[in-house]
Every structure is written in structure tokens, then in C-alpha cells.
Amino acid sequence: MNRKKRLEKGIESVEEQIKVHKEKLKEAEETGQEELVTYYYKDISRLEKQKEQKEDKLEK
């Protein structure tokens, strides 16, 4: 598998993780679990940066 396909699969994987985390964030907000809300915000931010890095590498 070449680099381009690996990066594309990695981006898809990160997008799926972001989607799952956003769903869990919504649940945590609804139930008032502030510690989890903070955790999911930070983790979503980290995943979005990771996605951007992979997209930058893909463009090169």
C-alpha cells in the first residue's frame, strides 16, 4: 500500500474518531458530566490537528 492510500485511510479513521467523540461529547453535555465534556473538547481538538497534519502530508 503506498503512502497516499495510507494517508487517506488515516484521514478517514481520524474523521470517524471525531464523529464518535462528538456524539459522546453531546451525551456528556446532556448528563452534566463536566470532566468528560472537557476531555472530549480537548481530544476533538487533538484529532482535528492530527487530521490537518495528515492532509498537509497528503498534499505534498
C-alpha positions as CSV (number, residue, x, y, z in Angstrom):
1,M,0.0,0.0,0.0
2,N,1.5,3.3,-1.0
3,R,1.8,6.4,1.1
4,K,-1.1,8.2,-0.4
5,K,-3.6,5.4,0.3
6,R,-2.3,5.1,3.9
7,L,-2.7,8.8,4.5
8,E,-6.3,8.7,3.0
9,K,-7.2,5.7,5.3
10,G,-5.7,7.6,8.2
11,I,-7.7,10.7,7.5
12,E,-10.9,8.6,7.2
13,S,-10.1,6.9,10.6
14,V,-9.5,10.2,12.3
15,E,-12.8,11.6,10.9
16,E,-14.6,8.6,12.3
17,Q,-13.0,9.1,15.7
18,I,-14.0,12.8,15.6
19,K,-17.6,11.8,14.8
20,V,-17.7,9.3,17.7
21,H,-16.2,11.8,20.1
22,K,-18.7,14.5,19.1
23,E,-21.5,12.1,19.9
24,K,-20.0,11.2,23.2
25,L,-19.5,14.9,23.9
26,K,-23.2,15.6,23.3
27,E,-24.1,12.8,25.7
28,A,-21.7,14.1,28.4
29,E,-23.2,17.6,28.0
30,E,-26.7,16.3,28.4
31,T,-25.9,14.4,31.5
32,G,-23.8,17.2,33.0
33,Q,-20.5,15.4,33.2
34,E,-18.2,18.4,33.1
35,E,-15.0,16.4,33.3
36,L,-15.9,14.3,30.3
37,V,-17.0,17.4,28.4
38,T,-13.6,19.0,28.9
39,Y,-11.9,15.7,27.9
40,Y,-13.8,15.4,24.7
41,Y,-13.2,19.0,23.7
42,K,-9.5,18.6,24.1
43,D,-9.5,15.2,22.4
44,I,-11.5,16.5,19.4
45,S,-9.1,19.4,19.1
46,R,-6.2,17.0,19.1
47,L,-7.8,14.8,16.5
48,E,-8.6,17.8,14.2
49,K,-4.9,18.9,14.4
50,Q,-3.9,15.3,13.6
51,K,-6.3,15.3,10.6
52,E,-4.8,18.6,9.3
53,Q,-1.3,17.2,9.6
54,K,-2.2,14.2,7.5
55,E,-4.0,16.3,4.9
56,D,-0.9,18.5,4.7
57,K,1.3,15.5,4.1
58,L,-1.1,14.2,1.5
59,E,-0.9,17.4,-0.5
60,K,2.9,17.2,-0.7
